[in-house]
């Protein structure tokens, strides 16, 4: 009898508080003006008392709710949480979630939900990235000779630190080994606001480039799924400058004659005679 009672009390204690799941966005864009919700779904026994719900950001207490009182936002989240938001209509779970107002990069990191009662406690953590897309992505041919061609790509003011790849015409979006360009220089600058600017210079043998080869620069922000590409159409030095200008002139002339031909053909098809102004005497 005593053993049965002991096991019963032990089981009740083990399942006094249980966090079923937490919902924290993996990645969101910086300073969009919109709100996001971080939810902490938990279960407690009907007779549990002294319920306390806390949220921590990178180990710092930023939110606390002790029913039936109103919740509080603390620390870096002070005045950045909608304290009137209710996740449910149940008085024991109403204020379990965080509704963050206009998240920015300074509140990224590990969010931990901690739920406790008089008898038990439980917690769960997830990480949220707040990213800032690049202000500019610049790809250009920087140096060339008869043997090698150099290309550089600059990603300006990105957060967090991105990865940058240079490669040549491939239809496979996630393959860099076969057509990747050898990186000869890589520089990273961290700005005072925490953003990064990255510059990569890569080289390739001229013999491996054809007329009209496509050079790609791809920027990725790890953990976010954010991808941006820039493309450059390559022509050897001998078709740059004047020769290239001649090519463009020829192309424009071709399209001019094509347009004139289409107009004349259209007029003939519908027996339209264009009016011609003759000089008067």
QUIZIVEN-V638934 format. One record per backbone hydrogen bond with DSSP energy under -1.0 kcal/mol. CO is the residue of the C=O (numbers start at 0). NH is the residue of the N-H. E is the energy in kcal/mol with one decimal. If there is no record, write none. Layout:
co=(CO | CO)
nh=(NH | NH)
e=(E | E)
This chain:
co=(0 | 1 | 2 | 3 | 4 | 5 | 6 | 7 | 8 | 9 | 10 | 12 | 15 | 17 | 20 | 22 | 25 | 27 | 35 | 37 | 38 | 40 | 40 | 42 | 44 | 48 | 51 | 52 | 53 | 54 | 54 | 55 | 56 | 59 | 61 | 62 | 63 | 64 | 65 | 71 | 73 | 74 | 76 | 79 | 80 | 81 | 89 | 89 | 92 | 93 | 97 | 98 | 99 | 102 | 103 | 104 | 108 | 109 | 110 | 111 | 112 | 113 | 114 | 115 | 119 | 121 | 123 | 125 | 127 | 128 | 130 | 131 | 135 | 137 | 139 | 142 | 146 | 147 | 148 | 149 | 149 | 150 | 151 | 152 | 153 | 154 | 155 | 157 | 158 | 162 | 164 | 165 | 166 | 171 | 178 | 181 | 184 | 186 | 188 | 190 | 194 | 195 | 196 | 197 | 198 | 199 | 200 | 200 | 201 | 202 | 203 | 204 | 205 | 209 | 212 | 213 | 214 | 215 | 216 | 217 | 218 | 219 | 220 | 225 | 227 | 229 | 231 | 233 | 235 | 236 | 240 | 241 | 242 | 243 | 244 | 245 | 246 | 247 | 248 | 249 | 250 | 251 | 252 | 253 | 254 | 255 | 256 | 257 | 258 | 259 | 260 | 261 | 262 | 263 | 264 | 265 | 266)
nh=(4 | 5 | 6 | 7 | 8 | 9 | 10 | 11 | 12 | 13 | 14 | 15 | 44 | 42 | 40 | 38 | 128 | 130 | 99 | 97 | 22 | 19 | 20 | 17 | 47 | 117 | 115 | 64 | 113 | 61 | 62 | 111 | 59 | 56 | 73 | 54 | 71 | 52 | 68 | 63 | 76 | 77 | 79 | 100 | 82 | 84 | 92 | 93 | 95 | 86 | 37 | 81 | 35 | 30 | 106 | 107 | 127 | 57 | 125 | 55 | 123 | 53 | 121 | 51 | 116 | 114 | 112 | 110 | 108 | 27 | 29 | 158 | 155 | 153 | 151 | 149 | 205 | 144 | 203 | 141 | 142 | 201 | 139 | 199 | 137 | 197 | 134 | 195 | 131 | 219 | 217 | 180 | 215 | 174 | 167 | 202 | 200 | 198 | 196 | 193 | 190 | 157 | 188 | 154 | 186 | 152 | 183 | 184 | 150 | 181 | 148 | 207 | 208 | 212 | 233 | 168 | 231 | 166 | 229 | 164 | 227 | 162 | 223 | 220 | 218 | 216 | 214 | 211 | 238 | 239 | 244 | 245 | 246 | 247 | 248 | 249 | 250 | 251 | 252 | 253 | 254 | 255 | 256 | 257 | 258 | 259 | 260 | 261 | 262 | 263 | 264 | 265 | 266 | 267 | 268 | 269 | 271)
e=(-2.2 | -2.4 | -2.5 | -2.2 | -2.4 | -2.2 | -2.5 | -2.3 | -2.0 | -2.3 | -1.7 | -1.4 | -1.1 | -3.0 | -2.5 | -1.9 | -2.3 | -2.5 | -2.2 | -3.0 | -2.5 | -2.1 | -1.6 | -2.3 | -1.8 | -2.5 | -2.3 | -2.7 | -3.1 | -2.6 | -1.3 | -2.6 | -1.8 | -2.9 | -2.8 | -2.1 | -2.6 | -2.7 | -2.1 | -2.2 | -1.8 | -1.7 | -2.4 | -2.5 | -1.2 | -1.2 | -1.9 | -1.8 | -1.6 | -3.2 | -3.0 | -2.4 | -1.7 | -2.0 | -2.0 | -1.3 | -2.8 | -2.9 | -2.4 | -2.5 | -1.9 | -3.0 | -2.4 | -2.4 | -3.1 | -2.9 | -2.8 | -3.4 | -2.5 | -2.4 | -2.9 | -2.0 | -2.6 | -2.7 | -2.8 | -3.5 | -3.1 | -2.4 | -1.8 | -1.4 | -1.0 | -3.0 | -2.4 | -2.6 | -2.6 | -2.4 | -2.9 | -3.5 | -3.0 | -2.5 | -2.5 | -2.6 | -3.6 | -1.2 | -2.2 | -2.6 | -2.8 | -2.6 | -2.5 | -2.0 | -3.2 | -3.1 | -2.8 | -3.0 | -2.5 | -2.6 | -2.9 | -1.7 | -2.6 | -1.3 | -2.5 | -1.7 | -1.8 | -2.0 | -3.2 | -2.7 | -2.5 | -2.1 | -2.3 | -2.3 | -2.3 | -2.6 | -1.7 | -1.7 | -3.2 | -2.6 | -2.8 | -2.2 | -1.9 | -1.5 | -2.0 | -2.3 | -2.3 | -2.5 | -2.2 | -2.3 | -2.4 | -2.7 | -2.4 | -2.3 | -2.1 | -2.1 | -2.5 | -2.2 | -2.2 | -2.2 | -2.5 | -2.2 | -2.1 | -2.4 | -2.6 | -2.3 | -2.3 | -2.5 | -2.1 | -1.5 | -3.5)
